Amino acid sequence: MSLRILLVDDNQTFLTAVSQCLSMLPEADVVGQVNSGAEALAKVSSLHPDLMMMDIVMPHMSGLEVAAQLQALPNAPRFLFLSMHDTESYRAAARELGAVALVSKANFVADLIPIITLLAAQKEQAQSELLAAEKSSFKKPRP
């Protein structure tokens, strides 16, 4: 089962690079790419991503602001940050907001693959458990 991913970054070149990297992973499905926080929030309800990968520093609305607004949504996607600004203060803010990770853009290829693999496995496990629970609720009662 693939992980539906929305990419959010004001740098189109970086979006393309991340998208190309993710296209090599069978467990990743990039469902959208947007260049701003406002666009990201607008697309969440129509694209239903499992995961948003966002830059922290973007004009008009930072990734941190987007993450804070996501928390008010029902069934909000998980999120992680991709940033050139890998500082302890950003790491602390990311943790406080509940981010899966903060990945340095300098190391994104090596760092993203295990994260995506783990999240896809968790999604598959959750789906399997849900299906098992649904099946058990339809069992015939014993006489």
C-alpha positions as CSV (number, residue, x, y, z in Angstrom):
1,M,0.0,0.0,0.0
2,S,1.5,3.3,-1.0
3,L,1.8,6.4,1.0
4,R,0.1,9.4,-0.5
5,I,2.4,12.4,-0.3
6,L,1.9,16.1,-0.8
7,L,5.2,18.1,-1.4
8,V,5.3,21.7,-0.3
9,D,8.3,24.0,-1.1
10,D,8.8,27.4,-2.7
11,N,11.8,26.0,-4.7
12,Q,10.5,24.3,-7.8
13,T,13.9,22.7,-8.5
14,F,14.0,21.1,-5.1
15,L,10.3,19.9,-5.5
16,T,11.3,18.2,-8.8
17,A,14.3,16.5,-7.2
18,V,12.3,15.2,-4.2
19,S,9.5,14.0,-6.5
20,Q,12.0,12.2,-8.8
21,C,13.6,10.5,-5.7
22,L,10.2,9.4,-4.4
23,S,9.1,8.1,-7.8
24,M,11.8,5.3,-7.4
25,L,10.1,4.1,-4.2
26,P,7.1,1.7,-4.7
27,E,5.7,2.7,-1.4
28,A,5.5,6.4,-2.3
29,D,2.9,8.1,-4.4
30,V,3.3,11.9,-4.9
31,V,-0.3,13.2,-5.2
32,G,0.6,16.8,-5.5
33,Q,3.2,19.5,-5.4
34,V,2.6,23.1,-4.3
35,N,4.8,26.2,-3.8
36,S,3.2,27.8,-0.7
37,G,1.7,27.1,2.6
38,A,-1.7,28.5,1.6
39,E,-1.8,26.2,-1.5
40,A,-0.9,23.3,0.7
41,L,-3.8,23.9,3.1
42,A,-6.2,24.3,0.2
43,K,-5.1,21.0,-1.4
44,V,-5.2,18.8,1.8
45,S,-9.0,18.3,1.7
46,S,-9.1,17.4,-2.0
47,L,-5.9,15.3,-2.2
48,H,-6.2,13.5,1.1
49,P,-2.4,12.9,1.6
50,D,-1.1,10.6,4.2
51,L,2.0,12.7,4.6
52,M,3.0,16.3,3.8
53,M,6.7,17.1,3.2
54,M,7.2,20.8,3.8
55,D,9.9,23.3,3.8
56,I,10.1,25.3,7.0
57,V,11.0,28.7,5.5
58,M,8.7,29.9,2.8
59,P,7.3,33.3,2.0
60,H,3.9,34.4,3.4
61,M,3.3,31.2,5.5
62,S,6.0,29.0,7.0
63,G,5.8,25.2,7.1
64,L,5.6,25.6,10.9
65,E,2.4,27.8,10.5
66,V,1.0,25.2,8.0
67,A,1.6,22.4,10.5
68,A,-0.1,24.4,13.3
69,Q,-3.2,24.9,11.1
70,L,-3.2,21.2,10.1
71,Q,-3.8,20.2,13.7
72,A,-7.3,21.8,13.6
73,L,-8.3,19.6,10.7
74,P,-10.1,16.3,11.2
75,N,-8.0,13.4,9.8
76,A,-5.0,15.7,9.3
77,P,-2.1,14.1,7.5
78,R,1.2,13.4,9.2
79,F,4.0,15.8,8.2
80,L,7.7,16.1,8.1
81,F,9.9,19.1,7.3
82,L,12.6,19.3,4.7
83,S,14.8,22.3,5.3
84,M,18.2,23.9,4.7
85,H,17.8,25.3,8.2
86,D,18.6,22.3,10.4
87,T,18.9,24.1,13.7
88,E,18.0,23.0,17.2
89,S,15.3,25.6,17.5
90,Y,13.6,24.3,14.3
91,R,14.0,20.7,15.5
92,A,12.3,21.7,18.8
93,A,9.5,23.5,17.0
94,A,9.0,20.5,14.7
95,R,8.8,18.1,17.7
96,E,6.4,20.3,19.5
97,L,4.1,20.4,16.5
98,G,4.2,16.6,16.2
99,A,6.3,16.3,13.0
100,V,7.5,12.9,12.0
101,A,11.0,14.3,11.3
102,L,13.0,17.2,10.2
103,V,15.2,16.2,7.3
104,S,18.1,18.3,6.1
105,K,17.8,19.1,2.4
106,A,21.5,18.3,2.1
107,N,20.8,14.6,3.1
108,F,17.3,14.2,1.9
109,V,17.9,11.1,-0.3
110,A,19.5,9.0,2.3
111,D,17.3,10.2,5.2
112,L,13.9,10.0,3.5
113,I,14.0,6.4,2.3
114,P,13.9,4.8,5.7
115,I,11.2,7.2,6.9
116,I,9.0,6.6,3.9
117,T,9.5,2.8,4.2
118,L,8.5,2.9,7.9
119,L,5.5,5.1,7.4
120,A,4.2,3.0,4.5
121,A,4.6,-0.2,6.6
122,Q,2.7,1.5,9.5
123,K,-0.1,2.5,7.1
124,E,-0.3,-1.1,5.7
125,Q,-0.4,-2.5,9.3
126,A,-3.2,-0.1,10.3
127,Q,-5.2,-1.0,7.2
128,S,-4.8,-4.7,7.9
129,E,-5.9,-4.2,11.5
130,L,-8.9,-2.2,10.3
131,L,-9.9,-4.9,7.8
132,A,-9.5,-7.6,10.4
133,A,-11.7,-5.7,12.9
134,E,-14.4,-5.2,10.2
135,K,-14.4,-8.9,9.3
136,S,-14.7,-9.9,12.9
137,S,-17.7,-7.6,13.4
138,F,-19.6,-9.5,10.6
139,K,-19.1,-13.0,11.9
140,K,-22.2,-15.0,12.3
141,P,-23.2,-15.4,16.0
142,R,-22.7,-18.9,17.3
143,P,-25.9,-20.8,18.3
